[in-house]
Amino acid sequence: MSPLLIDKYDYPLPEERIAKYPLAERDMSKLLIFKEGEIREDHFRQIGDYLPAGAHLIYNNTRVIQARLVFHKQSGARIEVFCLEPLDPHDYQLSLGSQSGCTWKCMVGNLKKWKQGELEMPVAGTVLRAEKLQTTGNTHGIRFSWDDANLSFAEILDAVGELPIPPYLNRATEESDKRTYQTVYSRIKGSVAAPTAGLHFTEAVLADLRKRGIGMSELTLHVGAGTFQPVKTADANAHTMHTEIVAVPRETVADVLKHLGHVVAVGTTSVRTLESLYYIGVQMKEGRWSDEECHVGQFEPYDRTYTIPTAEALQAILDYLDRTKQPTLHAETQIMIKPGFVFRIVSQMITNFHQPKSTLLLLVSAFLDGDSLEGENWHKVYDYALKHDFRFLSYGDSNLFFGKTTND
């Protein structure tokens, strides 16, 4: 595999260009449209004017949880426990619904002050206890327990947890973030970061799109903290992608199959999930899929030449779900989308402006520049945005990109 030099995916991002807060009206954010090498700009509320006839939107319905817990030891030491993903029960909904205890993979701040013993925190008439279990890299298994069987872990997080806004905002979470750092269609709890392309949508925009005959479907990818992890290796291929859990309803798979060539992904999380479907379908057609090994590897798209048509791969998923009587496909994806990636499902993408030297910027380059490592198009877009007062990152402005999809 040829080296992918991350320094080529850098650009100057002044602190003042990072949007620290959202606009008062979500849909008044600026929208950059990039199609066939040409750039236009408008406001997001006009996005329906630019979506092609027959477009079908796929969005991520995940909801950000108040995943940061702050404990105080008797000594006064402040220990911050950041819940990343459930370990036992492994299922998000089962774990958040637990009424006695659960174990999560967590990051721990000020770990040196937590040598042994349990941490305790009063919550809603009971006591939340945290016990440190195994350590893996820079994460830890933390067992949470409490005595009130009428209280779920989700309710505990709602009561005493803090919403984890992105670290690059360089500010504390405020009460308003509980509303503004959620999409209007968020409903499935589990993310520790918002799928930020969706933050621009309002009920009025959604109603306008429906009026125009644009269909919509949903999927779930619970965004992990790995989305903020910068690429620290000179060769981006040496970077280890984080794994995220996805859930795609059968109806959404069927809608994707029906609208191939017209699929608009809202956000990079939707892109990663949708493009992973092809490789899941290939695994199923080749007899390599099982509920125990439901995983798309980081470099699976680049391992060999794939000849199975996209429609056949998607149909294999539908057949599998029908055969096993499952209403939803559950899987894990570690897919790394980088220059040279063949997009088989997503034809247009709505996305924000991403950090320099990030895997998300690699994804954008793959969509705009194909297999070119020069990055002419993504540079053109970002240079324009910097020169025309666009706001960057999670609370910033957005793009509508038109790409080239290979469906066979």
N, C-alpha and C positions, 0 to 999 in steps of 0.2 A: 504494500500500500504506500503510495507516494506521500511524502511529508506534506502536512497542511499547516503552514506557518501561521500561528495565531497573530503575530505582529501585523499581518496584512489585514486583520479585521479590527483594527484600532482606529479611533478618530477622536479629536479633541472635544470633550464635553464639559464646558464650563459649569460650575456649580449653579450659577444663576439660571441655567437653561433646564435644570431639573425641577419639575413641577412639585412643589412641596404640598400643595393642596389642590383639590379638584375645582373646576369652575362651578359657579352657583347653579348653572343649568348644564347638565351633563352633555346634552346633544348640541350645545353651542361650541364644543371643542372643534378645532380645525381638522379637516380631513384632506390628506394628500392622496391624489389618485395617480397611479403610475400604470400606464398601459401602452404597450408597443413603443417604449422608449420615451414617451411624452409624459410630462407632469402637468397636472392641474390641481387647483386647491379650492376647497369650499368648506362648508360647515357640516358636521356629521349628520345633522338632522335632514340633510338633503341627500343622504347616501342612496336612497331609492332611485334618484335620478341617474345613477351611474351603474347600478346592478343590471346585468343583461337580462333579456327576456328568458323566462324559464329558470331563473336562478333559484336555488334552494339553500337556505341558511342552515348550518349545523352549529349549535352553540353548546357550551359547557355549563351545566346547571349546578356545579359544585358551589357550596357555601363555605365561607371562611369561618373557622371556629376560633374561639378565644383561647388559643393554645398555649399562651405563656402564663405560667403560674409562678408567683413569687412567694417563697417561704422565708421566714425569719427564725433563726435558731435562738435559743435562750441567750447565747453570747452576743446576739445582735447582728450576727453575720447574715447577709442577704444572699439567698440561694435562688437562682432563677432556673426553672425547669421548663423547657420548651418542648411540647409534645409534637412529634413529627409524624408518626404513623402507628397504628395499633399492632401489637404483637399477639396478645391473647385476651379476648378473641381477636383473630386476625381481621375479621370483617369489620368495616368502619361502623356500620349501623348497629351491629351486635355490641361492639365495644362501647360506643357512645350511649347505648341503651342499658348497659350494665348497671345493676342496682346494688352491688356489693363490692366489686373490685374488678380491675382490669390492668393489663400491662402494656405500656407503650414504649416505643423507641424514642428517646429524648436526647436533646442536647442540654448540658448542665453548665450554667454560668457560676463562677466562683467555686468550682469543684473542690479546690484545695481545702476549703473550709468545711466540706462534708466528708469526713473521714469514715464515719460509721454511724449506725443507728438510723432511726426513722426521722423524717421531717414531718411536722404537723402544722395544720392550718385550720382555724375554725371556719365553718361554712354552714349556713342555714340550720343552726341548731345541732350540728354534728361536727365531727373532726375528720378532715381529710388527711390521710397518712401517705407518705411516699417512702418506699424502700428501694434502695439501689441494688440492682441485680448484676447481670453480666455487662462487660464493657466490650464494645466492638469499634475499633478505630476511635473516633471522637464522639461516638454516641453511646448511650447507656440504656439498658432495659430498666424501666422504673415501674414498680408495682404500686398502684394506687388502691387504697381501700378506705372504706367508711362504714358506719354502722346503721345508717338510715336506709332501709329497703325501699322507701318511697321516693328516693332521690336517685336519679340517673347520673351517669358521668357527664352527659351533655348538659344537664341542669347545673352541675357543679361548675363546669367550665363557664357557663353563662353567668353564674353568680360571682365567681372570684377570679376567673381568667381574664387575660388581657389580649385584645386583638393584636396580632403581630404584623404591624405595617412594615414595609420593606426597610432594611437597614440604611439604604442610600438616601432616605428622606431626612436622616440625621435629626429626628425630632421624636418626642414621646407621642404615644398614641393618645388621641383626643376623643372625647365622646362622639363627635361628629363622624369619626372614622367608622364607627359601628354601622353607620348607614351608607356613607359614601364609598367605603371599600368593599361593597357587595354589589353584584349585578342585580338588576331589577327582577331577573328570572332565577336567581339563586334559590335552591331549595334543599339540596342534598348536602348535609354537613360533612366536612372532612378535610378541607383544604387549610393550609397554613399561609397561603398567599392567594390573592384573587386572580382569576383569569382576566387580566386587565383590559383586553380589547373589548370585553363586554360591558365595561363601566360606562361607555358612551351611550348605550341604548337607554331609551326612556319608553314608557308605555305608548307615548304618542308616536315615536319612531316605529315601534313594532306594529301599531295599528295601521300606520301609513304603508308599511311593507305588505301587510295582509291585504289591504285595499288594492294594492298593485298586483296581487296574485302571486306574491313570493311566498313559498312554503317555508316551514321551519321545523326542524327536528332537534332533539337534544341527546346529549351523551354526558357521561360523568368521568372526569379525570380529576382526582384529588391532588392539587398542586402541592408539591413538597418543597422544603427549604432548599433543595438542590437546584431549584430554578435560579437562585441567586448566586450559585457557586461559580466563580470565574474560572476560566481556563488558565491554569498556572503552568502548563507544560508548553515548551516552545513549539512542539508538534501537537496540534489539537487532537490528532489520532491517539495520542497517549493519555488523553483525558478520559476518566471513567465517568460515564453518564449515570445519573441517578435513575432508579427504577420507580415507576409510578403505576398505581392501580387504576384500571379503567373499567367502566361498565357501559355497555352499549345495548340499548333495547333492540329487540328484533325489529320493531317498526322502523327504527332509525337505519338499521342495515338495509332493510327493504327500500327505504326512501333514497338512500345513497345509490343503490343499484339502479333504481328507476331514473335518477337524475344525473347519472354519470355524464361528465362534460359540463355540468352546470352547478357543481357543488361549491358553495362558498363557506369556508371555515372561518368561524369567529374566534380568532386567537390561535397562538402557537400550540396551546394544549389540545385544541380540537384538531389541528393539523397533525400532530403526533399520533393522536388516537386514530384518526381516519386513515392515515397512511399505514399504520400498523395493521389495520384490518386486512390489507392485501396479504401480508406475510402470515397472518393467522389463517386465512383461507387456504393459502398454499400448504401450510403445515397440515391442515385438515385433509386436503385432497391427496397429499402424499402419505397419509396415515401416521404422521408424526405428532399429532396433537393429543393431549390428554388433560383432564381437569387438574391433574397434579403438576403438570409441566406446561402451564399456560403462559408462556413467556416469549416475547420478541426480543432478540439479542441486540446489542448495540450496533454491531456491524453486519447483522444478518442481511440487510439490503445489498451489501457489497460483496458477499461471499461468493456469488456466482451469477450467471446470467439467468434471469427468470423469463420463462416463455408462456406461463399460464396466463390467459387473459384475465383482466381485472373482474369482469362480470362473472367468470367461472369461480374465481376465488370468493367473491361475495356470496354467490349462490351456495357454495360449500358451507359457509357459515350459517346461512338460513336453513339448509338441510340438516346440519348438525343440531341447531337449536330446536327444530321441529322433531327430530328423532329422539332427542333427550328431554323434550318437553320443558325446555328452559326458556323463559320469556326474555332473558337478558344474557348477553355474552359478558363474562367476567374474565379479565386477563391482566397481565402485567406487561408493560413495555419499557424497554431501555433504549429504544431506537434513537440513533444519532443521525439527524438530518443535516447533511453538509454538502458543499459543492460536489456535484457528480451524482447526487441522489435523483432517482427517477420518480417524479410525482405521478401517481396513478389514479388518484381520487380527487384531490383538491385542485380546482381550476382558478378560484379567486380566494384571496385571504385578506381578512381584516386584522390588523395588528398595530400595536403601539410602536414607539421607538425604543430600541433596546440598548443595553449597556455595551460599551466597547469590549472586545475580546470575550464575548459571551457565546454560549452554544446557540442562543436565540438569534444572534446576529449571523451565525453560520447558517441557520435555517433560512433566514431571509435571503442571504446570498445565494443559497441553493435554489430558492424559488425564483429569484430575479435573474440570476446569472448562469443557471444550468451547471455545466461542468467546468466553466471558466474559473480560474483561480485569481483572475485580475480584479474581479468585483466591480466592474465598471458601473453596473446599474445600481447596486446598493450604495456605492459612493455618490452617485449622481443624486439619489433620493436624499441621503443624509446631508450632503452638502447644501442642497436646496433648502431643506428643513432648517438647518443652522442659520442660513442667510435670510430666512423669511419668518423668523420669530416663532417657529413651532416649539411647543413645550414637550419635554422628553420624559420617558420612563412611566411608571405606573399611573400617575395622575395626569399624564401629559396628553398630547394629541394623538391622532391615529392615521393609519394608511389603509387604502384599498389597493391591493396589488392584483394584477392580472398575470397569470402564469401560463405555462404550457403543460398540459397533462397527457400522459400516455396511458390509454385505456386498454392496450392490447400488448 
